[in-house]
């Protein structure tokens, strides 16, 4: 069989998705190996805690910045650094799996740059909502708000597809309804943090951004405004 006629069973990952996954899991591997004393010596045990202190998002810091009008670069960095600091290997793994699944689908339709924009800006949107709406000094860490942004972009893709065939567009929101329902169920039985606010804001940001960054999205918006 010639190489020209060969079709892979599974489409390869877009490079940006693979790089994002490797970056997330690479950081987590350093923390996990350090905690087990396999690298870095005795001080490596505290690497994760040090990273949380230096790179996690803090609602208290956001409120301090708004009150004082001072915006230090190291604190603004927290808006984009916190999704890469996780509390455990399990949390990082779940985020990585969602990046592979949702990131692949979004990147293949929207393009690599648009997918990365959705990821980063959804993380920022989630942090802003967490800082402004949740009066909690507990730091926000982990990539779920950014991943929920990718779920928002995927939901937009389903929403558009259903509209083109005249189907019920509400069906596109089945996944986010299920995920938020699971969080609510866990909240009834276990004491959980209020980071679900950041997750929901990340989803909303990703869905909203899709109107602009999806193929032809900006032109559709312009036509809609002109008709109005």
C-alpha positions as CSV (number, residue, x, y, z in Angstrom):
1,X,0.0,0.0,0.0
2,X,1.4,3.4,-1.0
3,X,1.8,6.2,1.5
4,X,-0.5,8.4,-0.6
5,X,-3.4,6.0,0.0
6,X,-2.9,5.5,3.7
7,X,-5.5,7.1,5.9
8,X,-4.9,7.1,9.6
9,X,-7.7,5.6,11.8
10,X,-7.4,8.5,14.3
11,X,-6.7,12.0,13.2
12,X,-3.5,13.3,14.7
13,X,-3.7,15.9,17.5
14,X,-3.2,19.5,16.5
15,X,0.2,20.6,17.7
16,X,-1.2,23.3,19.9
17,X,-3.3,20.8,21.8
18,X,-0.5,18.3,22.2
19,X,1.8,21.1,23.5
20,X,-0.8,22.4,25.9
21,X,-1.3,18.9,27.3
22,X,2.4,18.2,27.6
23,X,2.9,21.6,29.4
24,X,0.2,20.9,31.9
25,X,1.3,17.3,32.6
26,X,5.0,18.3,32.6
27,X,4.5,20.8,35.4
28,X,2.5,18.2,37.3
29,X,5.1,15.6,36.8
30,X,7.7,17.9,38.4
31,X,5.5,18.5,41.4
32,X,4.6,14.8,41.8
33,X,8.2,13.6,41.5
34,X,9.4,16.3,43.8
35,X,6.8,15.3,46.4
36,X,8.0,11.7,46.3
37,X,11.6,12.8,46.7
38,X,12.7,11.5,43.3
39,X,14.0,14.8,42.1
40,X,15.1,18.1,43.6
41,X,16.2,16.9,47.1
42,X,14.4,17.7,50.3
43,X,13.2,21.2,49.3
44,X,11.2,19.7,46.3
45,X,8.5,18.5,48.7
46,X,7.4,22.1,48.9
47,X,7.4,22.9,45.2
48,X,3.7,22.6,44.8
49,X,2.9,24.8,47.8
50,X,5.4,27.4,46.6
51,X,3.8,27.4,43.2
52,X,0.3,27.8,44.7
53,X,1.6,30.7,46.7
54,X,3.3,32.4,43.8
55,X,1.0,31.6,40.8
56,X,-2.5,30.7,42.1
57,X,-5.3,33.3,41.6
58,X,-6.4,35.1,44.7
59,X,-9.7,36.9,45.1
60,X,-8.2,38.8,48.0
61,X,-5.4,40.1,45.8
62,X,-7.9,41.1,43.1
63,X,-9.9,43.1,45.6
64,X,-6.7,44.7,46.9
65,X,-5.7,45.7,43.3
66,X,-9.2,47.2,42.7
67,X,-9.2,49.1,46.0
68,X,-5.7,50.5,45.6
69,X,-5.5,51.0,41.9
70,X,-2.2,49.1,41.8
71,X,-1.7,46.2,39.4
72,X,1.7,44.6,40.0
73,X,2.8,42.4,37.0
74,X,3.4,39.4,39.3
75,X,-0.2,39.5,40.5
76,X,-1.6,40.1,37.0
77,X,0.3,37.0,35.9
78,X,-1.9,34.9,38.2
79,X,-4.8,35.3,35.8
80,X,-3.0,33.2,33.2
81,X,-0.7,31.1,35.5
82,X,-3.3,29.5,37.8
83,X,-4.7,27.0,35.3
84,X,-1.3,25.3,35.1
85,X,-1.0,24.7,38.9
86,X,-3.0,21.8,40.2
87,X,-3.6,20.5,43.7
88,X,-3.0,16.8,42.7
89,X,-2.0,14.5,39.9
90,X,-5.7,13.4,39.5
91,X,-6.9,17.0,39.0
92,X,-4.2,17.7,36.4
93,X,-4.9,14.4,34.6
94,X,-8.7,15.2,34.3
95,X,-7.8,18.6,33.0
96,X,-5.3,17.1,30.5
97,X,-7.9,14.6,29.2
98,X,-10.4,17.4,28.7
99,X,-7.8,19.4,26.8
100,X,-7.1,16.5,24.5
101,X,-10.7,15.8,23.8
102,X,-12.3,19.3,23.7
103,X,-9.1,21.1,22.5
104,X,-8.8,18.7,19.5
105,X,-12.4,19.3,18.4
106,X,-12.2,23.1,18.9
107,X,-8.8,23.5,17.2
108,X,-9.8,21.5,14.2
109,X,-12.8,23.7,13.6
110,X,-11.7,27.1,14.9
111,X,-8.0,26.9,14.3
112,X,-5.0,26.7,16.7
113,X,-4.8,30.4,17.6
114,X,-8.6,30.7,18.3
115,X,-8.5,27.5,20.4
116,X,-5.7,28.9,22.5
117,X,-7.4,32.2,22.8
118,X,-10.6,30.5,24.1
119,X,-8.5,28.5,26.6
120,X,-6.6,31.5,28.0
121,X,-9.4,34.1,28.0
122,X,-11.8,31.6,29.5
123,X,-9.4,31.1,32.4
124,X,-9.2,34.9,32.8
125,X,-13.0,35.1,32.8
126,X,-13.3,32.4,35.3
127,X,-10.8,34.1,37.6
128,X,-12.6,37.5,37.4
129,X,-15.9,35.9,38.3
130,X,-14.4,34.0,41.2
131,X,-12.6,37.1,42.5
132,X,-15.6,39.4,42.1
133,X,-18.5,37.1,43.1
134,X,-17.0,34.7,45.7
135,X,-15.9,36.2,49.0
136,X,-13.4,33.5,49.8
137,X,-9.7,33.7,50.6
138,X,-9.2,30.1,49.2
139,X,-6.9,30.4,46.1
140,X,-8.2,29.3,42.7
141,X,-6.0,26.7,41.0
142,X,-6.3,24.2,38.2
143,X,-7.3,24.4,34.5
144,X,-11.0,23.6,34.8
145,X,-12.3,27.1,34.2
146,X,-10.2,27.2,31.0
147,X,-11.3,23.7,30.0
148,X,-15.0,24.7,30.6
149,X,-14.3,27.5,28.1
150,X,-13.4,24.8,25.5
151,X,-16.6,23.1,26.5
152,X,-18.4,26.4,25.8
153,X,-16.8,26.5,22.4
154,X,-17.8,22.9,21.7
155,X,-21.3,23.8,22.8
156,X,-21.4,26.7,20.4
157,X,-20.4,24.3,17.6
158,X,-23.3,22.0,18.5
159,X,-25.6,24.9,18.8
160,X,-24.8,26.2,15.3
161,X,-25.0,22.7,13.8
162,X,-28.5,22.1,15.3
163,X,-29.7,25.5,14.0
164,X,-28.6,24.6,10.5
165,X,-30.8,21.5,10.5
166,X,-33.7,23.1,12.3
167,X,-33.3,21.0,15.5
168,X,-33.8,22.1,19.1
169,X,-30.7,24.1,19.9
170,X,-31.2,23.6,23.6
171,X,-29.9,20.1,23.2
172,X,-26.4,21.6,22.7
173,X,-26.3,22.5,26.4
174,X,-26.8,18.9,27.6
175,X,-23.1,18.4,28.4
176,X,-22.7,21.6,30.6
177,X,-26.0,20.8,32.3
178,X,-24.8,17.4,33.2
179,X,-21.4,18.6,34.4
180,X,-22.9,21.4,36.6
181,X,-25.5,18.9,37.9
182,X,-22.7,16.6,39.0
183,X,-21.0,19.4,40.8
184,X,-24.3,20.3,42.5
185,X,-24.9,16.7,43.5
186,X,-21.4,16.5,45.1
187,X,-22.1,19.8,46.8
188,X,-25.1,18.3,48.6
189,X,-23.1,15.5,50.2
190,X,-19.6,16.9,50.4
191,X,-18.2,20.3,51.3
192,X,-16.7,21.7,48.1
193,X,-15.1,24.9,47.2
194,X,-17.0,27.6,45.3
195,X,-14.8,27.3,42.2
196,X,-17.9,26.1,40.3
197,X,-18.5,29.9,39.8
198,X,-15.2,30.1,37.9
199,X,-16.1,27.0,35.9
200,X,-19.5,28.4,34.9
201,X,-17.9,31.7,34.0
202,X,-15.2,30.0,32.0
203,X,-18.0,28.1,30.0
204,X,-19.9,31.4,29.4
205,X,-16.7,33.1,28.3
206,X,-15.8,30.3,25.9
207,X,-19.3,30.2,24.4
208,X,-19.4,34.0,24.0
209,X,-16.0,34.2,22.4
210,X,-17.0,31.6,19.9
211,X,-19.3,34.2,18.2
212,X,-16.2,36.1,17.4
213,X,-13.4,33.6,16.8
214,X,-15.3,30.8,15.1
215,X,-14.9,30.6,11.3
216,X,-17.0,33.4,9.8
217,X,-18.3,34.4,13.2
218,X,-17.4,38.1,13.0
219,X,-19.0,38.4,9.6
220,X,-22.2,36.8,10.9
221,X,-22.3,39.2,13.8
222,X,-21.8,42.2,11.4
223,X,-24.6,41.0,9.2
224,X,-26.9,40.5,12.2
225,X,-26.2,44.0,13.5
226,X,-26.8,45.5,10.0
227,X,-30.1,43.8,9.7
228,X,-31.2,45.2,13.1
